[in-house]
Amino acid sequence: MVLLRTIFVFFVTSLSMLFVFPFGIIAFLLSSLGLKKQMSFLTYKIAQGWAIVTLASTGCKLTIRGTENVPRKGGFCLVGNHNSILDIVLILATVGRPIGFIAKKELALIPFLNIWILLIGGLFIDRKNIRKAVGTINEGIGRIKAGGSMIIFPEGTRSKGQGLLPFKSGSLKLATKAGCPMVPLAIAGSYEVFEKTGRLQTGPVSVSYAPAIATAEISADEKRGLTDQVYGVIAGMLKDAP
């Protein structure tokens, strides 16, 4: 039964992605013709629909808390823990507005997936090339200052059931350099859905958004304490996760 559900979910996920792909391409082309703002929202709604269908097919019980803390307008950074490959799907389904993220450059080599990452506002980063990495970060900062939003996973990698890992040094610079609010995010249960066993397991999954933390016009000492502050907020939400 577990194997059949796993096959079913992969079938639904792939089929729904193929179905909405042409709409994403059309939105991308229209964006290049001067309808960037409108098409960004449309592309997000397409991706959100795909994410909702994917989550529904898993049969997991999803709990969502704190969506009122996500700014409806203006630039901001979502800062969260990273358990599994399901996390981006959970965020797309629940955050409620277009949001981009920075992906490792290796994903740019995977056909079809690479195009989808670009369509929903993703950027590829080469961590081994400092100059290129800085350029990617600066592009993300520019998007935020223009009113967009980006996701930060400060652990630097998926935790895969190890709990909340230490944050990488400088991992919050995207937010602090943009001077934008940071919304802490806690995702619980996503690792157990698939990656823990390699087969789909239904169970509780929760996504929690905390009140935004300001980064503009704060002192240098306050900036140095942001990492510990955000880490503590996320750890607390994970502890209280249903």
Secondary structure, 3 states (H helix, E strand, C coil): CHHHHHHHHHHHHHHHHHHHHHHHHHHHHHHHCCCHHHHHHHHHHHHHHHHHHHHHHHCCEEEEECHHHCCCCCCEEEEECCCCCCHHHHHHHHCCCCCEEEEEHHHHHCCCHHHHHHHCCCEEECCCCHHHHHHHHHHHHHHHHCCCEEEECCCCCCCCCCCCCCCCCCCCHHHHHHCCCEEEEEEECHHHHCCCCCCCCCCEEEEEECCCECCCCCCHHHHHCHHHHHHHHHHHHHHCCC
